[in-house]
Amino acid sequence: MLFAFFAANVLYLLVYSIASRKKFRCMSSSTAGRNLRFAVLIPAYGEDGVIEECVRACLAQQYPAFCYDTVVISDHMQPQTNARLSALPIRLIEVHFRQSTKVKALNAAMQALETNYDIALVLDADNLIPPTYLDELNRAFANPAVEVVQTHRVAKNLNNNMALLDAVSEEINNSIFRLGHVNLGMSAALIGSGMAFRYPLFRSVMAKLKAVGGFDRELELRLLYAGKRFYYMQDTYVYDEKIQSRADFSRQRRRWISAQLHYAGMFSKYLPRAVWRGRWDFCDKLFQQYSVPRLLLLGFTFLCAIVFSFVYSACDVKWWGLFASLVAALLLAVPACYYNCRLFSALLSVPHVFWVMFLNVFRLRGANKRFIHTRHGVG
C-alpha cells in the first residue's frame, strides 16, 4: 500500500513532465479587435521595499494608458511610501485590517472601483512585467472563449542558492502543472500572481472566498468545479522575487502545506458530483491537494529505498526504480538554461531543505488560520 501510494504520486509527475517536453502550442493570438480595459490589482502588505518598482513597471506598458488602471491596495505600508505612490498616476486604496489577507484586500479594492473593467489582472507587489505584457494579454482575451489566463512566472533574482532552488522549483511547477497539463488538454494551474480573469467572473467568485492562506487554491477549485478552463501563456513572462533565506522558505512552505491539506478536506465532498459531471480538471486539482509535496516525496522515496535494501532486499529494486523515475521526472521538468555548476552546488542544500520541510509537517497547527507574510526586497 505504501509503494502504491508513492508510485501514484511519482507516475502523476512523470506523465505530465514528459508531456511538458512537447512543443508548446501557443494560444491563438490574432489581432485584437479592441483594447480591453484592465484593472491591475496589486495587494501590498508591508511591501515598502518593492512596491514602487512594481508600479513603475506597470506604468511603463506600451498599452494605451487610458485602457488600464494600476490599483495598489496598501496595507500596513509606511505613510512616506503611500505619499510617493499618491504622486503617481495610479489608484491607491488604503486598507486597515485586524487580520490581513489577500482576499480581503482584493475584495476591498473591487468594492471601491467601478465595474466597467473587462479584465482583472492580479500581481504581487514584488512582480515586474515587461512593456508588452498587457498587449499580449489583450490579444489572448480577444478570443471570447478565454476567461482565465495564467502567465509564465519566472525568477527575477538568482542571488544565492536558496533563490536558485526556489527558481528551479517554480520552473518544475511551470513544466508539470501548467505546460504539461495544457499539452494534454487539461487546465493550467494558477499560481497567485500573473493571472488574469474576465472582470465580472473574478469579482463574483472572489466575493465567495474566505481564504486566509493559499487563496489561489480555493479560487481555482471553485472555478474548476464551475467548469471554467485555465489557459497558459508560456511566452508571456512575469518576474517574481525568489526566497533568499531558509527561514522565509520554511514559513512559506508551511503556509503552502497547510493550505493544501485545508482545501483537500474542504473540497473532497464535491468529488462524487464532479466525477458525475465530468469535471476532470477539478478532479485533477483535488488529486494535487492529496499529493505528497515534491521535496518530501523525493526524500521519503530515497529513505524507503535505503531501508528496504537492508530490511527486505526483495523490494529494494522497485523502490530504487521508483526513486529513479521521480528523479527523471524532476530533471525533465527543469529548463536547460538552469543546468550549470551553480545548480549542482545548490543541490547540496537539498538534504537540509528536506529536513526543514519535514519539521514543517509538525508545525501546521493554526498555519491556515492566520496570515503568514513572506518578506520581499532583494538584499
ABEGO torsion letter per residue (X at the ends): XAAAAAAAAAAAAAAAAAAAABBBBBBBABBBABBBBBBBBBBBBGAAAAAAAAAAAAAABABBAAABBBBBBBBGBBAAAAAAAAABBBBBBBBBBABBBAAAAAAAAAAABBAABABBBBBBAABBBBAAAAAAAAAAAABAABABBBBBBBBABAABAAAAAAAAAAAAAAAAAAAAAAAAGBBBBBAGBGBBBBAAAAAAAAAABABABGAAAAAAAAAAAAGBBBBBBAABBBBBBBBABAAAAAAAAAAAAAAAAAAAAAAAAAAAAAAAAGBAAAAAAAAAAABBBAAAAAAAAAAAAAAAAAABAAAAAAAAAAAAAAAAAAAAABBAAABBAAAAAAAAAAAAAAAAAAAAAAAABGAAABBBBBBBEBX
